[in-house]
Amino acid sequence: VSTHEATRLMNKEDAVVLDIRASGEFKKGHILGATHLAAEAVTSSDFSKLEKFKDRPIIVVCAMGMTAKRTATQLLKAGFAKVSILKGGMSTWQSENLPIKK
């Protein structure tokens, strides 16, 4: 999804933003309200932290929009129905001067 579509999903459909970047990168700045999921949890497909969001849209965010694809596929296999990827990742979000939390 584009940054515009992601913002719409967050505002209108209470979408969950799932940031899968390294903890250090997440702490430097992330999308407001984003949930961080450590690489270990992604690797082992441990999405227990997200169970309560199964019926909400989930937007997977990585640095450039490349590694999010694998996580999105894993989430779909785990039974999450509405999973999308932020096109261009955090770099696009920041280049469009959209709000981030540090």
Residue, then its C-alpha position, 0 to 999 in steps of 0.5 A: v500500500s502507498t503511504h496515503e492508503a496506509t494512513r487511510l487504513m490507520n485512520k478509518e479501519d484501525a489498521v495495525v502498523l507492524d514494524i519489523r526493523a531492528s530495535g535500534e532503527f525502531k527506537k530512532g523513529h517509527i510510525l506513530g502507534a506502530t507495534h515492533l516485532a523482533a526479527e527472532a519472532v518473525t523468523s520463528s513465526d511467533f505472532s502471539k503478540l498480534e493475536k488480538f489484531k487478527d481481524r484488523p488490517i495489518i501493515v508490515v513496515c521494514a526499512m525499504g519495503m523489501t523484507a516485509k514481503r516474507t513477513a506478510t506471507q507468514l502472517l497470511k499463513a498464520g491466519f491473518a486476513k488483511v495483511s499489506i506492505l508499506k511500499g518503500g518502507m520507512s524510507t518513503w514514509q520519512s521522505e514524504n515528511l509523515p509523522i514519526k515518533k522517536 
